[in-house]
Amino acid sequence: MTAHTTTVHAEPGTQEILITREFDAPRELVFKACTDPQLIPQWWGPRYLSTEVDKMDVRPGGQWRFLNRDA
């Protein structure tokens, strides 16, 4: 098994978080998993909660909102 590197950077006083992680998967598949509203509920959040994609605009400056509920 390959070790994955994850870094998290948050600037004080801003509302932005930069998370960088390496995945052992093709780039196109990782991008699709992070941008396809049908795939997000399969991996987002704790397993004991259901996830609903309320809005998802992955363009620069876009917004996304996921709702987690008790399953």
KOLDODO-822063 format. One record per residue: residue in one letter; x, y, z of N, C-alpha, C, O in turn. Coordinates in pm, whole numbers, plus 50000, padded with zeros to 5 digits. Each point is the difference from the previous one (the first is absolute). Example, Ala and Ser with C-alpha at 12.3 -4.5 7.8 and 13.67 -1.06 7.14 Angstrom:
! KOLDODO-822063
A513194943150780499115011950000500905012050000501044999850066/S498615010749862500825011950006499235010950073500515011150017/
! end
This chain:
! KOLDODO-822063
M500854988250000499155011850000500895012450000501005000650072/T498645009149848500765012349989499515010150103498795001650020/A502155005250045499635010550096499535012249921500605003749900/H498345002550146499465012049936500395012150083499934999750123/T500485010949810500385012350068498865010049991499485002749892/T500145002750222498965010250005500535012050076500574998550108/T499265013449836500365012350070498775009150004499205000149907/V500665007350202498895009450017500605013650034500855001150089/H498705009249841500485013650025498805009450011499155000449912/A500805007150198498935009850021500645013050047500705000350102/E499065010349824500505013250038499085006350103498795000649979/P501765004050132499175006850100499305012149937500595007349921/G498164994850116499245011449952499364998149863499385009249948/T500754978849994499364997449871499004988650016499964993350103/Q499245004849795499024989150000500404989249900499144993549941/E502155004850039500494990249904500874989750069500775003150090/I499104984649865500844989050046500534993349875499244996849909/L502075000950086500624993049889500434986350049500844998850089/I498574990849853500344986350036500644993649878499435000149891/T501764994550127500724993249892500214985650040500474997150110/R499174993849800500164985750030500374992549873499525003249891/E501324986850125500384991449888499154987450005499824994050106/F499655001949777499194987949989500674990349903500615004249901/D499284983250128500514989649911498884996249903499454989050006/A500245020349904498914998149903500245009549883500725010050015/P498714987249869500145009249887499415013750033498965001050065/R501705009349889499585013850025498555002449958499265006750072/E500344988049813498645002149949498954993950094498935005850019/L501384982750039499074993450091499865007950131498895001450052/V502225003750000499955008050122499205012849975499185003850084/F501055002749803499265012249966498514997149991499185007550053/K500454981649880498594996549986499374997150136498875004350026/A501844988650061499464996850134499745012750081499115000350085/C501695010149890499875012550077499065010149936499655009950064/T499934987849812499185010049930498684994749947499195007849949/D500564979450061498764994149951499004998950115500234992350093/P498665015349902499034999850111499434986250029499544997550112/Q500484993549791499504986450022501004991650081499604990450066/L501675013149929501034992350070500305005150141500414992250086/I499385020649938500325006050130499374992350116500704997150097/P498014999549899499404993150116500634986350030499824994850109/Q500894999549795500614986950022501225000550091500394989850057/W500235022149958501235000450079500065011850098500875000050088/W498275009849901500095012050083499444997450139498944993950015/G501755010750086499495000050137500054986650068500404990049940/P499185009750186499984987550076499014990149938498995004049943/R501304983450069499144989649941498624999450063499054995349937/Y500835009450187498704999250067499075011549962498865000550048/L501595008749867499165010949952499784998549850500884995249928/S497955008950025499785000549855500405013949952499935009850075/T500504991149801500445012749942499135003549881499754991749913/E499775020750085499235005349888500785011849942500445008750075/V499744991549794500655011349934498935010449973499144998149914/D500905013050160499015010749987500335008949882499115003549922/K502155000250064500455007649883501474996949978500744997150094/M499665003549780501384996649968500415006949871499604995949891/D501185014550123500565007349887501514999550018500555007450081/V500124984049843501434997750021500885009349917501214998049992/R498195011949946500805009949927500725009050100499565001350114/P501565005049844500675009550089499025010550051499285006149921/G500684995950209499075009450061498634994150028499155006750058/G500634980949900498714993450021499814996050146500915001250081/Q497914994149949499664995950137499464985949998499434995449901/W500754997850211499404986850017499444999150140500475006550093/R498524985149919499374998050130499514985650007499204995549918/F501304997450182499594986350024499284999650134500455006350096/L498464986549911499234998650123500184985850052499804990349927/N500585008650200500134986950064498844998250097499695008950079/R499684979449914498864997050087500194986350061500704991449946/D498645006650169499984986650059499364990549901498955003049943/A501684985850037499494990349901498764993150049499444991549930/
! end
